[in-house]
Amino acid sequence: MPHTYSSYLKIDELLNLQECQSDGPEHDEMLFILIHQVYELWFKEILHELDYLTRMLRKNELVRAQHTLNRVLKIFKTLVSQLDVLETMTPAEFLSFRKFLESSSGFQSAQFRELEFLLGHKRPKMMDYHEQGSTGRKRLEQRLAEPSLWDAFLNCLSQNNINIPQKLLERDVTQADTASPEVQLELIEVYKTAPLLAHVCELLVDFDEGLQEWRYRHVKMVERTIGTKRGTGDSLGAEYLKKTLFQPVFPDLWEIRAEL
């Protein structure tokens, strides 16, 4: 039997995934659930696109890499705009069902931790929030052992005769990415002599800025909704989120701005 719109997209299953826990239930709990489920779907797509991007960079397919980065940038704009919808919920409306979240917290999002690992922000202790043998834990263990997006970009630069130190191309990929003055000197030359690679650099800066914009808007949304209270699952709420601001994932591309 040929697929229909509903069967291909599994619409019936999708629309049955929203299970409110509050008494009544409270009207705004549906919005809260939907927004966060949609975020997880977008995280899945971002990971899908960035995995493809790393493959394209390793193959030195710069045109496809640029196209993929542009798509991810558009997705991050969508993530930011979704916060506009969530901010229509007042603190009182959130409080009406907040207790039903119990120990659940966005801090436990395995996919977002995957994204951080893929972007080189590798913190093995983040795996402790996921049980041994769980799907989220297994995926994080895999991400920890894999090269980061920045590793893939350095590999691409090397293929284009950019002098990337061998120690960086062969580094321990389970460790977090760090800034490199040697790479920064090479990047300055890239901007001067290799326009196609320089454009990829600028798209990576756009991506980094888009992620930071989303983090900032996320902090303000939390402050607007719960103020200085602790977050769900006894997380630190806005206090923790503020610590994530203005921490670029590609520091080398920011360090060279004054030299260009």
CORFEN-V827754 format. One record per backbone hydrogen bond with DSSP energy under -1.0 kcal/mol. CO is the residue of the C=O (numbers start at 1). NH is the residue of the N-H. Records with the same first field share a line. If there is no record, write none. Layout:
BEGIN
CO->NH, NH
END
This chain:
BEGIN
4->8
5->9
6->11
10->14
11->15
14->17
26->29
28->32
29->33
30->34
31->35
32->36
33->37
34->38
35->39
36->40
37->41
38->42
39->43
40->44
41->45
42->46
43->47
44->48
45->49
46->50
47->51
48->52
49->53
50->54
51->55
52->56
53->57
54->58
55->59
56->61
57->60
60->62
61->65
62->66
63->67
64->68
65->69
66->70
67->71
68->72
69->73
70->74
71->75
72->76
73->77
74->78
75->79
76->80
77->81
78->82
80->83
82->86
83->87
85->88
86->89
90->94
91->95
92->96
94->97, 98
97->100
98->101
99->102
101->104
102->233
105->108
106->109
109->113
110->114
111->115
112->116
113->117
114->118
115->119
116->121
117->120
118->149
120->122, 177
123->126
124->127
125->128
126->129
127->130
131->134
134->138
135->139
136->140
137->141
138->142
139->143
140->144
141->145
148->152
149->153
150->154
151->155
152->156
153->157
154->158
155->159
157->162
158->161
162->164
165->168, 169
166->170
172->175
180->184
181->185
182->186
183->187
184->188
185->189
186->190
187->191
188->192
189->193
190->194
194->198
195->199
196->200
197->201
198->202
199->203
200->204
201->205
202->206
203->207
204->208
205->209
206->210
207->211
208->212
209->213
210->214
211->215
212->216
213->217
214->218
215->219
216->220
217->221
218->222
219->223
220->224
221->225
222->226
223->227
226->229
232->235
235->231
236->239
237->241
238->242
240->243
241->244
242->245
250->253
251->255
252->256
254->257
256->259
257->260
END
